[in-house]
């Protein structure tokens, strides 16, 4: 069983580990005070409430962020497969670090405001 985010990353295919590390780094650069753990068997970040999860799947890395963040950033996310609370980052393209930071920043502000 995966106990830490580093264990999770190390358990992934070697070719995607750098992408997972970039996602982790982007989250922690925006929210260095976030508590990092594993929830639902994927990396999870808590900062004044649920901040974000990410997980590796067959063809993508899923970012899971509570509403309304994805709806608020619909234009920036136009090229991505999304749901109400998920963004799929394809493995065959570069990790959109700036976009991840923007989404985390938005959720962080909501959490700080008590939402």
C-alpha positions in Angstrom: 0.0 0.0 0.0 1.3 3.5 -0.9 1.8 5.6 2.2 3.5 8.7 0.9 3.4 10.9 -2.2 7.0 9.9 -2.9 6.0 6.2 -2.7 3.2 6.9 -5.1 5.5 8.6 -7.6 8.1 5.8 -7.3 5.5 3.2 -7.9 4.6 4.8 -11.3 6.3 3.9 -14.6 9.7 5.5 -14.8 8.8 7.6 -17.9 6.0 9.4 -16.1 7.7 10.0 -12.7 9.1 13.3 -13.9 5.6 14.5 -14.9 4.2 13.5 -11.5 7.0 15.3 -9.8 6.3 18.5 -11.8 2.6 18.3 -10.7 3.6 17.9 -7.1 6.2 20.7 -7.3 3.6 23.1 -8.9 1.1 22.4 -6.1 3.7 22.8 -3.3 5.1 26.0 -4.8 1.6 27.6 -4.5 0.7 26.0 -1.2 3.9 25.1 0.6 1.9 24.9 3.9 -0.5 22.3 2.5 -0.5 18.9 4.2 0.4 16.2 1.8 -1.0 12.7 2.2 -2.6 9.8 0.3 -6.4 9.8 0.0 -8.5 7.6 -2.3 -5.1 5.9 -3.1 -3.8 9.1 -4.8 -1.8 12.1 -3.6 -3.9 14.6 -1.8 -3.3 18.1 -0.4 -5.1 19.7 2.4 -5.0 23.4 3.1 -7.8 24.8 5.2 -9.9 22.1 3.6 -9.6 20.0 0.5 -7.2 21.6 -1.9 -6.4 19.2 -4.7 -5.7 15.5 -5.6 -3.8 14.1 -8.5 -3.4 10.6 -9.9 -1.9 8.7 -12.8 -4.2 6.8 -15.1 -3.6 4.9 -18.4 -3.3 7.9 -20.7 -3.5 10.9 -18.4 -2.8 12.5 -15.0 -6.0 13.5 -13.4 -6.2 16.7 -11.3 -9.2 16.7 -8.9 -10.2 20.0 -7.6 -13.6 20.9 -6.0 -16.0 23.2 -7.8 -16.3 26.0 -8.8 -12.6 26.2 -9.9 -12.9 24.3 -13.2 -16.0 26.3 -14.2 -14.3 29.5 -13.3 -11.3 28.6 -15.6 -13.3 27.2 -18.5 -11.5 29.3 -21.1 -8.0 28.3 -20.0 -9.2 24.6 -19.9 -10.8 24.6 -23.3 -8.1 22.2 -24.7 -8.4 19.7 -21.9 -10.9 17.0 -21.1 -12.7 18.2 -17.9 -15.6 17.4 -15.7 -17.1 19.4 -12.9 -14.2 18.6 -10.6 -11.5 17.0 -12.8 -9.0 17.9 -15.5 -7.2 15.3 -17.5 -3.6 16.1 -18.4 -2.5 13.9 -21.3 0.7 12.1 -20.9 1.9 12.9 -24.4 2.2 16.6 -23.9 4.2 18.8 -21.4 2.8 19.3 -17.9 1.0 22.7 -17.9 2.7 23.9 -14.7 1.4 27.5 -14.9 -2.1 26.3 -15.3 -1.8 23.9 -12.4 -0.5 26.8 -10.2 -3.4 29.0 -11.3 -6.0 26.3 -10.4 -4.4 25.6 -7.0 -4.2 29.4 -6.3 -7.9 29.7 -7.0 -8.9 26.8 -4.8 -6.5 28.1 -2.0 -8.2 31.5 -2.1 -11.6 29.8 -1.8 -10.4 27.7 1.2 -8.9 30.8 2.9 -12.2 32.6 2.6 -13.9 29.7 4.3 -15.5 28.2 1.2 
